[in-house]
Amino acid sequence: MLNLPTYDDVVAAARRIDGHAHRTPVLTSRIADAEFGARVHFKCENFQRMGAFKFRGAFNALSRFDAQQRRAGVVAFSSGNHAQAVALAARILEMPATIVMPHDAPASKVAATKGYGARVVEYDRYREDREAIGRRLAAEHGMTLVPPFDHADVIAGQGTAAKELFDEVGALDALFVCMGGGGLVSGSALAARALAPHCKVYGVEPEAGNDGQQSFRSGSIVRIDTPKTIADGAQTQAVGALTFAIIRRDVDDVLTASDAELVDAMRFFATRMKMIVEPTGGLGWAAARAMKEQLKGQRIGVIVSGGNVDLERFCALTAG
């Protein structure tokens, strides 16, 4: 029997991260509203500390370490944003951190992780198992492994983003949330079911990596090869046991967006809302746009997950 986090855990996480995580802005766009014939609220986690929502879950998890765990430190595996989040949280809480990162992770994410004081161990995401590497390092050095999504404290921390959105704007008809391993969407679903029970919650994956969609529709976790997509933050092979249990229970559907749609989303955010959003951060908006005819007259929430993208990469993707 899985011990799933609850909305009470999200509320407790909100108290722990208060004063450490930013309460990120909720922005609107007249152009987006006109395009949809609806009211769209963007929860902009690209303005979060270290540039993504991941700081919420990482700080919540690490803040619960006991004295012995803090002395030994933390190990995590991540394509970038969880890496930075754990590194920064560990720095604030004064504990050592080791991060397992893919060799092709964006240079800005690797540099930021090292800049926060973490030791980085690189691996080949297409040939090696990052979870096995993380477990080995934890066993060898007595560190505590904090995975990027399948962890109750991480899920509860991520859910604080949606809690803040609902607290600020009230009930919504639909909420679109990017999805890799499912930490953000499962945490968001916990908040939605408590604060806006009738809100439809959609997880959104890259089209090339729709393991979560396959899992959701088949009723059991489907594992895939690492997908090739510009959404590097959602290049997961499978959702987690905890996240999937919440997704099956509390999420209405899992959708996908193509890389081309993500580039369009990045262009929209840059030109219309004057902000830089990484490809993964555009998943929710891309999916919402694809079904805008069904959303007319509704109140819509979109969680923009992060803005950590190399500037050269951003320019190359959006210039075409």
C-alpha positions as CSV (number, residue, x, y, z in Angstrom):
1,M,0.0,0.0,0.0
2,L,1.5,3.3,-1.1
3,N,1.7,6.1,1.5
4,L,0.6,9.0,-0.8
5,P,0.9,12.6,0.2
6,T,-2.2,14.6,0.8
7,Y,-3.3,18.2,0.5
8,D,-2.4,18.6,4.2
9,D,1.1,17.8,3.2
10,V,1.0,20.6,0.6
11,V,-0.2,23.0,3.3
12,A,2.7,21.9,5.6
13,A,5.1,22.3,2.7
14,A,3.9,25.8,2.0
15,R,4.7,26.7,5.6
16,R,8.2,25.2,5.4
17,I,9.2,27.0,2.2
18,D,7.7,30.4,3.2
19,G,10.5,32.9,3.3
20,H,12.8,30.7,1.2
21,A,10.9,30.1,-2.1
22,H,9.5,33.1,-4.0
23,R,5.7,33.5,-4.3
24,T,5.9,33.7,-8.1
25,P,3.6,36.1,-10.1
26,V,0.4,35.1,-11.8
27,L,0.3,37.0,-15.1
28,T,-2.4,37.5,-17.7
29,S,-2.3,38.4,-21.3
30,R,-4.9,40.3,-23.2
31,I,-3.8,38.6,-26.4
32,A,-4.1,35.1,-24.9
33,D,-7.5,35.9,-23.6
34,A,-8.6,37.2,-27.0
35,E,-7.2,34.1,-28.8
36,F,-9.2,31.8,-26.5
37,G,-12.3,33.9,-25.8
38,A,-11.5,33.0,-22.2
39,R,-9.5,34.2,-19.2
40,V,-6.0,32.6,-18.9
41,H,-3.8,32.8,-15.7
42,F,-0.1,32.0,-16.0
43,K,1.6,30.9,-12.9
44,C,5.2,31.9,-13.7
45,E,7.6,29.5,-12.0
46,N,10.3,30.7,-14.4
47,F,10.7,33.5,-11.9
48,Q,11.2,31.0,-9.0
49,R,14.6,30.8,-7.2
50,M,17.0,28.9,-9.6
51,G,14.5,29.5,-12.4
52,A,12.0,26.7,-11.9
53,F,9.3,25.2,-9.7
54,K,11.7,22.4,-8.6
55,F,13.1,24.6,-5.7
56,R,9.8,24.1,-3.9
57,G,10.0,20.3,-3.6
58,A,13.7,20.2,-3.0
59,F,13.7,22.7,-0.2
60,N,10.6,21.0,1.4
61,A,12.4,17.6,1.3
62,L,15.8,18.7,2.5
63,S,14.3,20.8,5.3
64,R,13.0,17.6,6.8
65,F,16.4,15.9,7.1
66,D,17.6,15.1,10.6
67,A,21.0,16.1,11.9
68,Q,22.8,12.9,10.8
69,Q,21.3,13.2,7.3
70,R,22.4,16.8,7.1
71,R,26.0,15.9,8.0
72,A,26.2,13.1,5.4
73,G,24.5,15.2,2.7
74,V,22.2,14.6,-0.2
75,V,22.5,13.0,-3.6
76,A,20.1,13.6,-6.5
77,F,19.8,12.8,-10.2
78,S,18.5,15.3,-12.6
79,S,18.5,16.7,-16.2
80,G,19.0,20.1,-14.7
81,N,16.3,21.8,-12.7
82,H,16.1,19.4,-9.8
83,A,19.9,19.4,-9.8
84,Q,19.9,23.2,-9.3
85,A,17.1,23.1,-6.8
86,V,18.7,20.5,-4.6
87,A,22.1,22.2,-4.8
88,L,20.6,25.6,-3.8
89,A,18.5,24.1,-1.0
90,A,21.5,22.2,0.3
91,R,23.6,25.4,0.3
92,I,20.9,27.3,2.2
93,L,20.5,24.4,4.7
94,E,24.3,24.1,4.9
95,M,24.7,20.4,3.8
96,P,26.9,18.8,1.1
97,A,25.2,17.8,-2.2
98,T,26.2,15.5,-5.0
99,I,24.2,15.7,-8.3
100,V,24.1,13.0,-11.1
101,M,23.6,14.9,-14.3
102,P,23.5,13.8,-18.0
103,H,26.6,14.7,-20.0
104,D,24.4,16.7,-22.5
105,A,22.5,18.7,-19.9
106,P,22.2,22.4,-20.8
107,A,25.5,24.1,-19.9
108,S,23.7,26.8,-17.9
109,K,22.1,24.2,-15.7
110,V,25.4,22.4,-15.0
111,A,27.2,25.7,-14.3
112,A,24.4,26.8,-12.0
113,T,24.5,23.5,-10.1
114,K,28.2,23.7,-9.6
115,G,27.9,27.4,-8.7
116,Y,25.6,26.5,-5.8
117,G,28.5,24.4,-4.5
118,A,27.3,20.9,-5.5
119,R,29.6,18.2,-6.8
120,V,28.5,17.0,-10.3
121,V,28.8,13.4,-11.5
122,E,28.1,13.1,-15.2
123,Y,26.5,10.1,-17.0
124,D,25.2,9.1,-20.5
125,R,21.4,9.4,-20.3
126,Y,21.0,7.1,-23.3
127,R,23.2,4.3,-22.0
128,E,23.4,4.5,-18.2
129,D,20.8,4.3,-15.4
130,R,20.9,7.5,-13.4
131,E,18.8,6.0,-10.6
132,A,21.3,3.1,-10.1
133,I,24.2,5.6,-10.0
134,G,22.4,7.7,-7.4
135,R,21.6,4.6,-5.3
136,R,25.3,3.5,-5.5
137,L,26.6,6.9,-4.4
138,A,24.1,7.1,-1.6
139,A,25.1,3.6,-0.3
140,E,28.9,4.3,-0.6
141,H,28.8,7.7,1.2
142,G,25.9,7.4,3.5
143,M,24.0,10.2,1.7
144,T,20.2,10.5,1.4
145,L,18.9,10.1,-2.1
146,V,16.2,12.6,-3.1
147,P,14.7,11.7,-6.4
148,P,13.3,14.4,-8.7
149,F,9.6,13.4,-8.5
150,D,8.8,10.1,-6.9
151,H,9.1,11.3,-3.3
152,A,6.2,12.4,-1.0
153,D,7.9,15.6,0.3
154,V,8.9,16.6,-3.3
155,I,5.4,16.1,-4.6
156,A,3.9,18.1,-1.6
157,G,6.4,20.9,-2.2
158,Q,5.6,21.1,-6.0
159,G,1.9,21.3,-5.1
160,T,2.5,24.7,-3.4
161,A,2.7,26.3,-6.9
162,A,-0.9,25.4,-7.7
163,K,-2.0,26.2,-4.2
164,E,-0.7,29.7,-4.6
165,L,-2.4,30.0,-8.0
166,F,-5.8,29.0,-6.6
167,D,-5.3,31.1,-3.5
168,E,-4.7,34.1,-5.7
169,V,-7.3,33.7,-8.5
170,G,-9.9,31.4,-7.0
171,A,-11.5,28.3,-8.7
172,L,-10.5,27.5,-12.3
173,D,-12.3,25.4,-14.9
174,A,-9.1,23.9,-16.3
175,L,-5.5,23.6,-15.2
176,F,-2.6,22.7,-17.6
177,V,0.6,21.4,-16.1
178,C,3.8,20.1,-17.7
179,M,4.7,16.5,-17.0
180,G,7.9,14.5,-17.0
181,G,8.0,12.2,-14.0
182,G,4.7,13.7,-12.7
183,G,5.8,15.5,-9.5
184,L,4.4,18.9,-10.5
185,V,1.1,17.6,-11.9
186,S,0.5,15.2,-9.0
187,G,1.1,17.9,-6.5
188,S,-1.0,20.3,-8.5
189,A,-3.8,17.8,-8.6
190,L,-3.7,17.5,-4.8
191,A,-4.2,21.2,-4.5
192,A,-6.9,21.3,-7.2
193,R,-9.0,18.6,-5.7
194,A,-9.0,20.5,-2.4
195,L,-9.4,24.0,-3.6
196,A,-11.3,23.7,-6.9
197,P,-12.9,20.2,-7.0
198,H,-14.6,20.8,-10.4
199,C,-11.4,22.0,-12.1
200,K,-10.2,19.7,-14.9
201,V,-6.5,18.9,-14.4
202,Y,-4.4,18.0,-17.5
203,G,-0.8,16.8,-17.5
204,V,1.1,17.6,-20.7
205,E,4.1,15.6,-22.0
206,P,6.3,16.0,-25.1
207,E,4.8,14.1,-28.0
208,A,8.0,12.0,-28.4
209,G,7.9,11.0,-24.7
210,N,4.3,10.1,-23.9
211,D,5.0,7.4,-21.4
212,G,2.7,9.0,-18.9
213,Q,-0.1,9.2,-21.4
214,Q,0.3,5.6,-22.3
215,S,0.4,4.7,-18.6
216,F,-2.7,6.8,-17.8
217,R,-4.7,5.1,-20.6
218,S,-3.5,1.6,-20.0
219,G,-3.8,1.7,-16.2
220,S,-0.2,0.6,-15.5
221,I,3.2,2.3,-15.7
222,V,4.7,2.1,-19.2
223,R,8.5,2.6,-19.5
224,I,10.0,3.9,-22.7
225,D,13.5,4.7,-24.0
226,T,14.8,8.2,-23.2
227,P,12.8,10.3,-25.7
228,K,14.5,12.7,-28.1
229,T,12.8,16.1,-27.6
230,I,13.8,19.7,-27.0
231,A,11.9,19.5,-23.7
232,D,14.9,18.3,-21.8
233,G,13.1,18.7,-18.4
234,A,10.6,16.1,-19.5
235,Q,12.9,13.4,-20.9
236,T,11.8,10.8,-18.4
237,Q,11.4,7.2,-19.2
238,A,8.5,6.5,-16.8
239,V,6.4,8.2,-14.2
240,G,6.9,7.2,-10.5
241,A,4.8,4.9,-8.4
242,L,3.6,7.7,-6.1
243,T,3.0,10.2,-8.9
244,F,1.2,7.7,-11.0
245,A,-1.2,6.7,-8.2
246,I,-2.2,10.4,-7.7
247,I,-2.4,11.0,-11.5
248,R,-4.7,8.0,-12.0
249,R,-6.9,9.2,-9.2
250,D,-6.9,13.0,-9.5
251,V,-5.9,14.0,-13.1
252,D,-8.5,14.1,-15.9
253,D,-6.3,13.4,-18.8
254,V,-2.7,13.4,-20.1
255,L,-2.1,15.3,-23.3
256,T,1.0,15.9,-25.5
257,A,2.6,18.7,-27.4
258,S,5.1,18.5,-30.3
259,D,8.5,20.2,-30.3
260,A,7.2,22.6,-33.0
261,E,4.3,23.6,-30.7
262,L,6.8,24.1,-27.9
263,V,8.8,26.5,-30.0
264,D,5.7,28.4,-30.8
265,A,5.0,28.6,-27.1
266,M,8.5,30.0,-26.4
267,R,8.0,32.6,-29.1
268,F,4.6,33.6,-27.6
269,F,6.1,34.1,-24.1
270,A,9.1,36.0,-25.5
271,T,7.2,38.3,-27.8
272,R,3.9,38.8,-26.1
273,M,4.8,38.4,-22.4
274,K,8.4,39.5,-22.5
275,M,9.8,36.4,-20.7
276,I,12.2,33.6,-21.4
277,V,10.6,30.1,-20.9
278,E,12.4,26.8,-21.5
279,P,10.9,24.3,-23.9
280,T,9.4,22.1,-21.1
281,G,7.8,25.3,-19.6
282,G,5.7,25.7,-22.7
283,L,4.0,22.3,-22.5
284,G,0.9,23.4,-20.6
285,W,0.3,26.5,-22.8
286,A,0.9,24.5,-26.0
287,A,-1.7,21.9,-25.0
288,A,-4.2,24.5,-24.0
289,R,-3.9,26.3,-27.3
290,A,-4.5,23.0,-29.1
291,M,-7.9,22.7,-27.4
292,K,-8.9,26.3,-27.1
293,E,-12.2,25.8,-28.9
294,Q,-13.3,23.6,-26.0
295,L,-12.2,26.3,-23.5
296,K,-14.2,29.3,-24.6
297,G,-15.7,31.3,-21.8
298,Q,-13.7,29.4,-19.1
299,R,-11.2,30.3,-16.5
300,I,-7.9,28.6,-17.3
301,G,-4.7,28.1,-15.4
302,V,-1.3,27.3,-16.9
303,I,1.7,26.5,-14.8
304,V,4.9,27.8,-16.6
305,S,7.4,25.4,-15.1
306,G,10.7,27.2,-15.7
307,G,13.0,29.4,-17.7
308,N,16.4,27.6,-17.6
309,V,17.5,27.4,-21.2
310,D,20.9,28.4,-22.7
311,L,20.5,31.7,-24.4
312,E,22.2,30.4,-27.6
313,R,19.8,27.5,-27.6
314,F,16.8,29.7,-27.0
315,C,17.8,32.0,-29.9
316,A,18.4,29.1,-32.3
317,L,15.1,27.5,-31.5
318,T,13.0,30.7,-31.8
319,A,14.7,32.4,-34.7
320,G,13.3,30.2,-37.4
